[in-house]
């Protein structure tokens, strides 16, 4: 649409435009007065060549919502915008006093009472949208206003997505709702982290929040955190105060840098690309969103870049000194099946998030060919599935213990395997990696999920096990040492070359994978996993493996299954 397509500039007696007060990713907002009612209003225009129908499509969903935690839309009309010198379709909305969530996170911490208000208002608003058959689609820090009273108000939705649930399939509806839940979880994480709630309480509840898969579960987790913090405050009144421990990721990697240095040191373009958002027009908007992620923190007129911000978004990790550069992922390739001869030793240079895809591609390309699959399918395949490498590298990044100095994430490739290890030991047993997930660094994990690096739910190990089965590889192994956790992907082996322990491990993992998929392992499904024939000998071999797994209490008969052993079904031993 050109300027000539707009209606000519004419005086407008109903709305008086005063000033532009914000220029966001998709639109500009002006402070104005609605003369008829003598009330202050917000006027929004969309930064596209938009006609009235487009503006109506953007405004209608918000207009359908009528809730204290959601901005009220008054009307849609053609308005003359002085700085544009022409008339455009404009959305006239309730004026909301306050700061965006992102800007508020750069100010003083929320009190416990304010924390409760913000979290409950966000949950109430999204719950109301869902009850009206709508989803939000993009609950980022710029779409939330924190009022002086401490309440929160949702001021916009993602008009570029299909937000009407009725127009989506049942599967897509659940996906859209789940995305809103993830957005809420991220906002709640930030609110709790930026509150006066004791860090120990926040840390204790991050796991509960991470596992919450509904708005009701999130609400319950928030209420539990508020109650626990109130109790902690009472306890602290009779116990001598101690110096609070600052999470390693929240500590400054580099302190007091100017705003232009932040842009120079961090790959902000990649950050917005990963979030699939257009790059903001102003530096202030860029910094505001980075601050909302705790990637940077205000330091007077300057900024501290946190360890989190440096690790994820650094253009060059060595620009932040050895404490950060030593955390870089390191790729080592050996000649043979031991460490005697090194072929390649390459340390990573970019931040985890901005360099992730390139790292996965590099490791995948370095793998030997899978000649077994190439013969069977007549296509070129690398030995280790890219999906499996992706999930294990992401896991190693998120689950490492950053407090351990002098060691970092390692990817070591041998002729017959690849080992991906990280500093720290897990909080759950290694044999439960497939069905459970407990992140050591939940704030980082949440951000990595939203950036598309990590799985939304779970650890992604189920995808690793599934890929190993599809590629006819031995079962991956997960090893816990004194200070490191290692995941091992093996090169292809014929069934006859697999050790007894490898067969039992594959049986157990196959049983868990079937169970979390709503299925049950059987003799037949195990034969298919190993590529055994359907003759009597194949069935007998599978039975022997199942018996060995049962003896180790790794699998057991499904009590709800058929009584005949011929049709026996099995579940994991911990069920």
MARNUZA-40220 format. One line per 4 residues: their letters; for each residue x, y, z of C-alpha. Coordinates in nm, 2 decimals. Layout:
// MARNUZA-40220
a = X Y Z  ...
***
This chain:
// MARNUZA-40220
xxxx = 0.00 0.00 0.00  0.14 0.34 -0.10  0.07 0.68 0.06  -0.18 0.74 -0.22
xxxx = -0.38 0.44 -0.11  -0.44 0.61 0.23  -0.73 0.85 0.28  -0.61 1.22 0.26
xxxx = -0.51 1.38 0.58  -0.81 1.53 0.75  -0.88 1.68 1.10  -1.01 1.42 1.34
xxxx = -1.23 1.55 1.61  -1.27 1.23 1.81  -0.91 1.14 1.89  -0.63 1.38 1.97
xxxx = -0.28 1.22 1.92  -0.02 1.35 2.16  0.30 1.15 2.12  0.45 0.82 2.02
xxxx = 0.53 0.64 2.34  0.66 0.30 2.21  0.78 0.14 1.89  0.77 -0.23 1.92
xxxx = 0.84 -0.52 1.69  0.51 -0.51 1.50  0.36 -0.17 1.57  0.38 0.18 1.72
xxxx = 0.17 0.30 2.01  0.07 0.66 2.07  -0.07 0.84 2.38  -0.40 1.01 2.28
xxxx = -0.72 1.15 2.42  -1.07 1.04 2.33  -1.24 1.37 2.33  -1.60 1.25 2.37
xxxx = -1.52 1.08 2.70  -1.22 1.30 2.80  -1.02 0.99 2.87  -0.66 0.90 2.79
xxxx = -0.63 0.61 2.54  -0.36 0.42 2.36  -0.37 0.42 1.98  -0.18 0.14 1.80
xxxx = -0.09 0.12 1.43  0.06 -0.19 1.28  0.40 -0.17 1.10  0.27 -0.33 0.78
xxxx = 0.10 -0.20 0.47  -0.22 -0.27 0.65  -0.58 -0.21 0.55  -0.89 -0.19 0.77
xxxx = -0.95 -0.57 0.74  -0.60 -0.65 0.86  -0.64 -0.41 1.16  -0.97 -0.56 1.25
xxxx = -0.82 -0.91 1.24  -0.55 -0.79 1.48  -0.79 -0.61 1.72  -1.09 -0.85 1.72
xxxx = -0.94 -1.13 1.94  -0.85 -0.88 2.21  -1.19 -0.71 2.18  -1.35 -1.05 2.24
xxxx = -1.17 -1.08 2.57  -1.32 -0.90 2.87  -1.09 -0.96 3.16  -0.90 -0.73 3.41
xxxx = -0.57 -0.89 3.31  -0.62 -0.82 2.94  -0.62 -0.47 2.78  -0.96 -0.35 2.67
xxxx = -1.01 -0.26 2.30  -1.25 0.03 2.25  -1.28 0.07 1.88  -1.12 0.06 1.54
xxxx = -1.12 0.37 1.33  -0.92 0.56 1.06  -0.70 0.82 1.23  -0.47 1.09 1.11
xxxx = -0.12 1.03 1.26  0.07 1.37 1.24  0.42 1.22 1.21  0.30 1.00 0.92
xxxx = 0.11 1.28 0.76  -0.17 1.05 0.65  -0.46 0.85 0.79  -0.43 0.48 0.88
xxxx = -0.65 0.21 1.04  -0.58 0.24 1.41  -0.68 0.04 1.72  -0.80 0.25 2.01
xxxx = -0.74 0.08 2.34  -0.74 0.13 2.71  -0.45 0.33 2.84  -0.24 0.13 3.07
xxxx = 0.00 0.31 3.31  0.31 0.12 3.39  0.63 -0.04 3.25  0.66 -0.33 3.01
xxxx = 0.76 -0.65 3.19  1.10 -0.63 3.02  1.17 -0.28 3.16  1.03 -0.37 3.50
xxxx = 1.28 -0.66 3.52  1.56 -0.40 3.50  1.43 -0.22 3.81  1.39 -0.32 4.18
xxxx = 1.29 -0.67 4.27  0.92 -0.77 4.31  0.80 -0.81 4.66  0.64 -1.14 4.75
xxxx = 0.29 -0.98 4.72  0.38 -0.83 4.38  0.52 -1.17 4.26  0.19 -1.34 4.35
xxxx = -0.01 -1.07 4.16  0.20 -1.08 3.85  0.20 -1.46 3.82  -0.17 -1.50 3.90
xxxx = -0.27 -1.22 3.66  -0.08 -1.38 3.37  -0.23 -1.72 3.44  -0.58 -1.57 3.48
xxxx = -0.55 -1.38 3.15  -0.43 -1.68 2.94  -0.69 -1.90 3.11  -0.96 -1.65 3.01
xxxx = -0.83 -1.64 2.65  -0.85 -2.02 2.63  -1.20 -2.02 2.77  -1.30 -1.79 2.48
xxxx = -1.15 -2.03 2.23  -0.84 -1.82 2.17  -0.47 -1.87 2.22  -0.21 -1.59 2.27
xxxx = 0.08 -1.72 2.07  0.35 -1.48 2.19  0.36 -1.38 2.55  0.69 -1.21 2.55
xxxx = 0.82 -0.94 2.78  0.70 -0.65 2.56  0.34 -0.78 2.56  0.29 -0.75 2.94
xxxx = 0.26 -0.43 3.13  0.33 -0.42 3.51  0.10 -0.16 3.67  0.21 0.06 3.97
xxxx = -0.03 -0.15 4.18  0.18 -0.46 4.10  -0.09 -0.62 3.88  0.00 -0.74 3.53
xxxx = -0.20 -0.68 3.21  -0.16 -0.85 2.87  -0.16 -0.58 2.60  -0.12 -0.77 2.28
xxxx = -0.13 -1.10 2.10  0.05 -1.25 1.80  -0.16 -1.14 1.50  0.07 -1.33 1.27
xxxx = -0.05 -1.67 1.40  -0.38 -1.84 1.39  -0.51 -1.77 1.74  -0.87 -1.90 1.70
xxxx = -0.86 -2.25 1.85  -1.18 -2.35 1.67  -0.99 -2.32 1.33  -0.72 -2.56 1.44
xxxx = -0.72 -2.94 1.45  -0.75 -3.10 1.80  -0.38 -3.18 1.79  -0.29 -2.82 1.69
xxxx = -0.52 -2.69 1.96  -0.33 -2.88 2.22  0.00 -2.76 2.07  -0.12 -2.39 2.08
xxxx = -0.23 -2.42 2.44  0.09 -2.59 2.53  0.29 -2.31 2.37  0.10 -2.06 2.58
xxxx = 0.17 -2.26 2.89  0.54 -2.26 2.80  0.53 -1.88 2.76  0.36 -1.84 3.10
xxxx = 0.62 -2.07 3.26  0.90 -1.86 3.12  0.74 -1.53 3.25  0.68 -1.69 3.59
xxxx = 1.05 -1.81 3.60  1.16 -1.46 3.54  0.92 -1.31 3.79  1.04 -1.55 4.06
xxxx = 1.40 -1.49 3.98  1.35 -1.12 4.00  1.16 -1.13 4.33  1.25 -1.11 4.70
xxxx = 1.16 -1.47 4.74  1.47 -1.66 4.88  1.68 -1.82 4.61  1.66 -2.15 4.78
xxxx = 1.28 -2.15 4.75  1.29 -2.04 4.39  1.54 -2.32 4.31  1.33 -2.58 4.49
xxxx = 1.02 -2.48 4.29  1.19 -2.45 3.94  1.17 -2.83 3.90  0.80 -2.83 3.99
xxxx = 0.74 -2.55 3.74  0.93 -2.72 3.47  0.72 -3.03 3.50  0.39 -2.84 3.52
xxxx = 0.19 -2.92 3.20  -0.12 -2.72 3.26  -0.22 -2.37 3.37  -0.37 -2.53 3.69
xxxx = -0.04 -2.70 3.76  0.15 -2.38 3.71  -0.09 -2.20 3.94  -0.04 -2.47 4.21
xxxx = 0.34 -2.44 4.18  0.32 -2.06 4.21  0.10 -2.08 4.52  0.34 -2.34 4.67
xxxx = 0.64 -2.11 4.61  0.46 -1.81 4.77  0.36 -2.01 5.07  0.71 -2.15 5.11
xxxx = 0.86 -1.80 5.08  0.63 -1.66 5.34  0.74 -1.95 5.58  1.10 -1.88 5.49
xxxx = 1.06 -1.51 5.58  0.91 -1.61 5.92  1.20 -1.85 5.98  1.46 -1.59 5.88
xxxx = 1.32 -1.35 6.15  1.46 -1.58 6.42  1.77 -1.71 6.24  2.07 -1.49 6.18
xxxx = 2.08 -1.38 5.81  2.33 -1.53 5.57  2.47 -1.38 5.26  2.25 -1.50 4.97
xxxx = 2.41 -1.72 4.71  2.40 -1.58 4.35  2.34 -1.84 4.08  2.65 -1.88 3.86
xxxx = 2.45 -1.79 3.55  2.33 -1.46 3.71  2.68 -1.34 3.79  2.84 -1.08 3.55
xxxx = 3.07 -1.22 3.29  3.17 -0.87 3.21  3.07 -0.56 3.41  2.97 -0.20 3.32
xxxx = 2.98 -0.20 2.95  2.80 0.06 2.73  2.50 -0.03 2.53  2.69 -0.03 2.21
xxxx = 2.94 -0.27 2.36  2.65 -0.51 2.45  2.55 -0.51 2.08  2.91 -0.56 1.98
xxxx = 2.98 -0.85 2.21  2.64 -1.04 2.18  2.49 -1.18 1.86  2.16 -1.00 1.90
xxxx = 2.06 -1.06 1.54  2.08 -1.44 1.60  1.88 -1.41 1.92  1.59 -1.25 1.74
xxxx = 1.63 -1.50 1.45  1.60 -1.79 1.69  1.29 -1.64 1.85  1.15 -1.58 1.49
xxxx = 1.10 -1.21 1.57  1.19 -0.91 1.35  1.49 -0.71 1.48  1.37 -0.41 1.68
xxxx = 1.41 -0.06 1.53  1.57 0.09 1.84  1.87 -0.02 2.05  1.66 0.04 2.36
xxxx = 1.41 -0.23 2.25  1.69 -0.47 2.19  1.84 -0.41 2.54  1.50 -0.43 2.70
xxxx = 1.43 -0.78 2.57  1.78 -0.90 2.66  1.73 -0.77 3.01  1.40 -0.95 3.03
xxxx = 1.59 -1.27 2.97  1.85 -1.19 3.24  2.12 -1.19 2.96  2.21 -0.84 3.07
xxxx = 2.15 -0.65 3.39  2.14 -0.27 3.44  2.44 -0.12 3.61  2.37 0.25 3.64
xxxx = 2.38 0.39 3.29  2.57 0.08 3.17  2.50 -0.29 3.16  2.65 -0.61 3.31
xxxx = 2.65 -0.90 3.07  2.56 -1.21 3.28  2.73 -1.55 3.24  2.40 -1.67 3.09
xxxx = 2.40 -1.40 2.83  2.77 -1.46 2.74  2.74 -1.84 2.73  2.43 -1.83 2.50
xxxx = 2.48 -1.53 2.28  2.85 -1.44 2.26  2.99 -1.37 1.92  3.32 -1.49 2.06
xxxx = 3.34 -1.66 2.40  3.71 -1.56 2.44  3.60 -1.20 2.45  3.47 -1.27 2.80
xxxx = 3.79 -1.41 2.94  3.90 -1.76 3.03  3.63 -1.82 3.29  3.37 -1.82 3.00
xxxx = 3.58 -1.94 2.71  3.67 -2.26 2.91  3.30 -2.34 2.91  3.30 -2.37 2.53
xxxx = 3.20 -2.70 2.38  3.52 -2.89 2.27  3.52 -3.14 1.98  3.80 -3.40 1.97
xxxx = 3.82 -3.68 1.71  4.05 -3.97 1.77  4.21 -4.22 1.52  4.09 -4.56 1.64
xxxx = 3.90 -4.66 1.95  4.11 -4.50 2.22  4.28 -4.16 2.29  4.63 -4.25 2.18
xxxx = 4.62 -4.06 1.85  4.42 -3.73 1.82  4.31 -3.63 1.47  4.12 -3.31 1.55
xxxx = 4.08 -3.09 1.86  3.86 -2.79 1.80  3.72 -2.57 2.08  3.40 -2.38 2.02
xxxx = 3.41 -2.01 1.97  3.05 -1.89 1.97  2.78 -1.89 2.24  2.58 -2.21 2.29
xxxx = 2.25 -2.09 2.14  2.38 -1.88 1.85  2.64 -2.14 1.75  2.43 -2.45 1.82
xxxx = 2.32 -2.54 1.47  2.67 -2.50 1.33  2.81 -2.71 1.61  2.57 -3.00 1.55
xxxx = 2.63 -2.98 1.17  3.01 -2.99 1.23  2.99 -3.29 1.46  2.75 -3.48 1.23
xxxx = 2.97 -3.42 0.92  3.28 -3.54 1.11  3.11 -3.88 1.18  3.20 -4.19 0.97
xxxx = 2.96 -4.33 0.72  2.70 -4.59 0.82  2.78 -4.85 0.56  2.51 -5.09 0.69
xxxx = 2.23 -4.84 0.61  2.39 -4.73 0.28  2.39 -5.09 0.15  2.03 -5.15 0.28
xxxx = 1.88 -4.82 0.16  2.13 -4.71 -0.11  2.16 -4.37 0.03  2.45 -4.20 0.21
xxxx = 2.41 -4.19 0.59  2.63 -4.08 0.87  2.69 -4.32 1.15  2.53 -4.11 1.42
xxxx = 2.18 -3.97 1.36  2.18 -3.59 1.36  1.87 -3.58 1.58  2.04 -3.79 1.85
xxxx = 2.35 -3.57 1.84  2.14 -3.26 1.86  1.95 -3.38 2.17  2.26 -3.51 2.35
xxxx = 2.46 -3.19 2.29  2.17 -2.97 2.40  2.13 -3.19 2.71  2.50 -3.16 2.80
xxxx = 2.48 -2.78 2.77  2.18 -2.75 2.99  2.26 -3.01 3.26  2.62 -2.92 3.33
xxxx = 2.74 -2.80 3.67  2.89 -2.46 3.60  3.03 -2.44 3.95  3.30 -2.69 3.86
xxxx = 3.60 -2.51 3.72  3.87 -2.63 3.48  3.64 -2.86 3.28  3.38 -2.82 3.01
xxxx = 3.14 -2.99 2.77  3.33 -3.24 2.55  3.23 -3.42 2.23  3.48 -3.70 2.17
xxxx = 3.45 -3.91 1.85  3.61 -4.25 1.80  3.59 -4.50 1.52  3.32 -4.70 1.70
xxxx = 3.14 -4.44 1.91  3.09 -4.08 2.01  3.09 -3.97 2.37  2.92 -3.65 2.48
xxxx = 3.00 -3.55 2.84  2.94 -3.26 3.07  3.07 -3.16 3.42  2.84 -3.26 3.71
xxxx = 2.64 -3.56 3.81  2.26 -3.59 3.75  1.99 -3.56 4.02  1.81 -3.87 3.88
xxxx = 1.94 -4.22 3.80  2.09 -4.26 3.45  1.84 -4.54 3.37  1.55 -4.29 3.41
xxxx = 1.68 -4.03 3.16  1.43 -4.16 2.90  1.12 -4.09 3.10  1.22 -3.82 3.35
xxxx = 1.39 -3.48 3.34  1.53 -3.27 3.61  1.74 -2.98 3.49  2.01 -2.83 3.71
xxxx = 1.98 -2.50 3.53  1.61 -2.45 3.47  1.62 -2.08 3.38  1.87 -2.16 3.10
xxxx = 1.68 -2.47 3.00  1.36 -2.26 2.96  1.53 -2.00 2.75  1.69 -2.27 2.53
xxxx = 1.35 -2.43 2.48  1.20 -2.11 2.36  1.50 -2.06 2.13  1.43 -2.40 1.98
xxxx = 1.75 -2.56 2.10  1.60 -2.79 2.36  1.29 -3.01 2.38  0.98 -2.83 2.52
xxxx = 0.91 -3.12 2.76  1.13 -3.40 2.88  1.50 -3.44 2.81  1.49 -3.55 2.45
xxxx = 1.66 -3.88 2.54  1.35 -4.07 2.41  1.43 -3.92 2.07  1.79 -4.04 2.10
xxxx = 1.68 -4.40 2.19  1.42 -4.39 1.90  1.69 -4.28 1.65  1.92 -4.56 1.76
xxxx = 1.64 -4.81 1.70  1.56 -4.66 1.36  1.92 -4.66 1.25  1.97 -5.01 1.39
xxxx = 2.24 -4.90 1.63  2.32 -5.05 1.97  2.14 -4.89 2.26  2.31 -4.56 2.38
xxxx = 2.47 -4.58 2.72  2.46 -4.32 3.00  2.75 -4.33 3.25  2.78 -4.13 3.57
xxxx = 3.13 -4.07 3.71  3.26 -3.88 4.01  3.24 -3.54 3.84  3.11 -3.60 3.48
xxxx = 2.81 -3.75 3.31  2.86 -3.91 2.97  2.63 -4.02 2.70  2.76 -4.27 2.45
xxxx = 2.63 -4.34 2.10  2.77 -4.65 1.94  2.84 -4.73 1.57  2.65 -5.00 1.40
xxxx = 2.71 -5.35 1.53  2.56 -5.68 1.40  2.34 -5.84 1.66  2.58 -6.13 1.69
xxxx = 2.86 -5.89 1.79  2.66 -5.72 2.07  2.75 -5.80 2.42  2.50 -5.95 2.66
xxxx = 2.49 -5.62 2.86  2.43 -5.42 2.54  2.14 -5.65 2.45  1.98 -5.61 2.79
xxxx = 2.03 -5.24 2.79  1.86 -5.22 2.45  1.57 -5.43 2.58  1.52 -5.21 2.88
xxxx = 1.53 -4.89 2.67  1.29 -5.04 2.41  1.05 -5.13 2.69  1.06 -4.77 2.84
xxxx = 1.02 -4.62 2.49  0.72 -4.83 2.42  0.57 -4.75 2.77  0.60 -4.37 2.74
xxxx = 0.45 -4.40 2.39  0.14 -4.57 2.54  0.24 -4.91 2.41  0.39 -5.23 2.56
xxxx = 0.70 -5.43 2.47  0.64 -5.78 2.33  0.86 -6.05 2.20  0.77 -5.94 1.85
xxxx = 0.84 -5.57 1.91  1.18 -5.66 2.05  1.26 -5.88 1.75  1.18 -5.59 1.53
xxxx = 1.41 -5.36 1.73  1.70 -5.60 1.69  1.62 -5.70 1.33  1.57 -6.07 1.43
xxxx = 1.38 -6.31 1.21  1.03 -6.42 1.29  1.13 -6.79 1.30  1.14 -6.99 1.62
xxxx = 1.51 -6.91 1.67  1.44 -6.53 1.66  1.16 -6.56 1.91  1.37 -6.78 2.14
xxxx = 1.66 -6.53 2.13  1.42 -6.24 2.21  1.28 -6.44 2.50  1.62 -6.51 2.64
xxxx = 1.70 -6.13 2.64  1.37 -6.05 2.81  1.44 -6.31 3.07  1.78 -6.17 3.14
xxxx = 1.63 -5.82 3.17  1.36 -5.95 3.41  1.63 -6.11 3.62  1.79 -5.77 3.67
xxxx = 1.44 -5.62 3.75  1.47 -5.39 3.45  1.14 -5.51 3.30  0.84 -5.71 3.42
xxxx = 0.52 -5.86 3.29  0.24 -5.62 3.24  -0.03 -5.72 3.50  -0.30 -5.58 3.27
xxxx = -0.19 -5.79 2.98  -0.30 -6.13 2.85  -0.23 -6.44 3.07  -0.06 -6.64 2.79
xxxx = 0.31 -6.61 2.76  0.28 -6.62 2.39  0.11 -6.28 2.40  0.30 -6.15 2.70
xxxx = 0.35 -5.77 2.73  0.61 -5.61 2.94  0.66 -5.28 3.12  0.96 -5.12 3.29
xxx = 1.05 -5.27 3.63  0.99 -4.93 3.81  0.62 -4.92 3.70
***
